[in-house]
Amino acid sequence: MNAGTLELLAAPLRALRRAILWWSLGLAVTVALTISIWPAFKGASGVSTAIDQLPTGVVQAFGLQNFGSPAGFLRGNLYAIFVPLLLAAAAVTLVNGQTAGEETAGRLELYLAQPVARRAVFAGRVTAALVGLVVITAVLLAAQLGSDAVFDLQINAGYVIATVLLSALLSAVFGGLAVAAAGVGARPPAVLSAGLGVAFAGVIVASVFPLSPALAPWRHVSPWDWAFGGNPLQQATDLWRFAVLVAAALILAGVGVYWVARRDAGGA
């Protein structure tokens, strides 16, 4: 790999380092603060009883089943909706900033004017966003496992690791959708709408559709169901769930990287 190729990755990484830092710190602090209330919560049976008395549909929609257990506590407070959505927001905004955002601002033209393939420029920026997501996920996982140990939240570490990894892969799917949108020439607001809009829609499909017998079978179209349909905090996750999320993210990102060379570059 020559210096020019390395620069296609290094330049966007330098631009993203501050965003990566703040996303990492924000998620780590959120997880640590949430886990810190576990010692007080685990002895408070009244909270669990109150949740158990809620309508079954509400409990299922918000992932509050067995809320008094370590797995239920993590799922209801963090991994049913909150953490995966934040990771999705991180992935989409990192991609958007380095692709559609740079193109709209006119800064991408400086790179495209060089004797380098347009797909290589775009792929370098997508890879930088992926590296950022990996760093954020690693910090999140370290905060989760460390907080579990400090606050005595006893749960299978393998299940926690699988859940965090599934959350990251799910966010990569929405990041891949942002890559596809940016690759075909969408402006930054449209890229954000595509990635985050589908993420929010996926939450609704996966959590609300099961409440209706007519709609329940359609929950399987949601990437959220692909990731968390197997309840990864309480049992081993089927390998196909990891595989389908990876495949979806790669296909979507591949569409964006391929298509960017088939259109004219935009500008401010």
N, C-alpha and C positions, 0 to 999 in steps of 0.2 A: 504494500500500500504506500503510494508516494505522498509527498508533503501536501500536494494540492488536494488529493482525495481526503486526507486527514483534516484539512482545513474546512472542508464541506461539513464535517461533523463538529469540529472544534469551535467554529465561529458561532453556530446557533447554541451550542452548549454554554459558551460564555454569556450569551445573551439571556439564557434561561436560568443561570445559576441562582439569581436572587429569588425568582419565582419558585424554583425547586426548594430552596431553603425555607421560604415562608410556608409553602404547602406542607412540607415535612414537619416543621415545628408545630403548625396549627393542628395537624392530625394527631401528632404525638401527644400534645397537651390535652386535646379533647379526649383521647382514649385514657390517658392517665387520670384525668379528673373524674371521668365516668367510673372507672374501676375503683377509685378511692372511696366511693360511697358504698361499695359492696360490704365491708365489715358491718356497717350500721344496718344495711338493708337485710342481710341474710338472717338476722335475728328478729326482724319485724314481720311477723306472720300476718298482721293486719293488711299490709299492702298486697300480699299475694292473694289473700282472701277477697279483697275488694276487686282485684283484677279478674279473679275467677267468676265473680258475679256479673261481670259485663256480658253483653250479648255475644254469643259465640262468633258471629260474623265479625264483630269489632276485634275480638281477640285474634282471630285468624288473619284478618286484613293487616294488622299492625305487628304480627309476629310475637304476640304476648303469651303464647302457650307456655305453661310451666315456668312462669316468670320468676318464681322463687328459687329455681335451680340455677347453677352457674351458666349452663348453656342457654337457658331461657333468658337470664339476665343480659348476657352478651347479645343474644339475638334481638331482644326487644329494645335495648338501649342503643345498640351500635350497628349490628350487621343485617338486620332485616331491611333497613332502608338507608339509614344515616351515612354510615361509612362508605358503602358502595356509591351513593350519590355524590359524596364529596370527592371520591377518587375519579368518578366519571367527569365531574366538573374540572378537576385538575387536568385530566387527559385531554379533554376537549379544548380547554383554554390554552394549554401548552401548544397543541397542534395549531390552533387558530392563530395564535400570535406569531408563529414561525412560518406560516404558509400564507393564508389569505390576508392576515394583517400586514405582513411584510410586503406582499404584492400590492395591496391597496395603497400603502404608503409610498410605493415606488422604490423601496430599498432592494427588492429582489432583482430588479433590472440590472443592478450593478454586478451581480453574480452571473446572471444569464448572458451578459455581454461578454463574459470571459469564454475562452475556448474549452468549454466543459458542457457535457450533455445536460439538458434541462431536467431530465429525470434524475440524474445524479444529484443535482442541487436540491431538488424536492425531496429525494430519498434521504439525503443527509439531514435535512430539517426534521423529517418524520422520525428518523432514528434518534435524533437528539431528544425529541419529545418522549420517545420510548425509554431512553436512558433515564430521563427525568422521572418518569412514572416508576421505573424500577427502584430508583433511589428513594422516592417517597414511600413506596411500599415497604422497602427494607426498614426504614425508620419507623413506620407504623407498626410493623411486626415486632421490632425490638421493643417499642413502647408497650405493646400489648403483652408480650411474654414477661417483660420486666415488671409491669404493673401487676400481672397475675401473681407473680412470686412475692412481691412486696406486700400486697393486700390479701394474700392467702385465698385467691380465687382458684379453687382446685378444679381443673378441667384438663382433659386429654390435650397435651400440647400439639400432637399431630392433627387433631381436629381443628384447633385454632389456626395452625399454619395453613391447612387446606382452605379454611374459610377466608383468610386474608388473601391467599393466592387466587381464589375464585373471585373475590371482590376486585382484585387488580385486573384479572383477565376480562371480567365483565366490563370494567372501565375501558380496557383496551378495545373492546368491540365498539363502544361509542366514540372512542378516539379514532378508530378506523373509519367510522362513518364520517367524522369530521374531515379526515384525510380525503375521502372520496368526494365530499362536497367541495372542498378547496381545490381538488384536482380538476374538477369539471368547470371551475371558474366562479364559484359562489363567493359573494362578498362576506366579510367577517360576521355581520349579524345573521346571515343565512347559515353560515357554518355553525355558529353557536346554537341557532335554533334547531338545526338538523341533529346535532349530537345530543344536546341537553333535552330537546323536545322528545326525542325517541326514548331517552333514558327515563324521563318522567312518565311517558306513556307506558313503558315497560313495567314500571312499578304498579301502575293502575291495573294493567292486564293481569299481572301475576298475583296481585293481592286481592283485587275486587272480583274479578271474573269467577274465581272458584265459589263465590257465594251464590251464584246463579246456576242451577242445573243446566240451563240452555247454553250459558257462556263458558262453563267450567272447562270443556275440552279445549277451548281456544287459549287457555293460559299457557299452553305449551309453545305458542309462537313467540313468547316473550323471552329474551335473553336472561331475564331475572329467574325465570323458571329453569332454564338450562343450568344456571349456576347454583341456585339454592333449593331446587325442588327436592334434592336428596337429603335436606337437613344436615349440612356438613358439620355442625357443632355437636351433633349427637351420634353420628355414625360415619363410617368410612365413606368417602365420596367415590362414585363410579368414575373410572378413568375417562369414559367417553365425555363427561361433562367438561373436563379440562380441554380435551381434544376439540370439541365443537366450538368452544369459545376462542381457542387459538386459531382455528380454521376461519371462523367468521371475521376475526380481526385482521388476519393476513389477506383475505380476499378483498375486504373493503379497502384496506390500505393499498393493496395492489392495483385496484381500479383507479384510485386517485393518482398514484405514481405513473401508471400507464397513460392516463388521459391527459395529464398536464403537458405532455409533448405534442398533443394533437390539437392544441388551440393556441391562440395568441396570448401572451402575457398581458395582464392589465396593469394599471398604474393609478396614481392619485388623480 
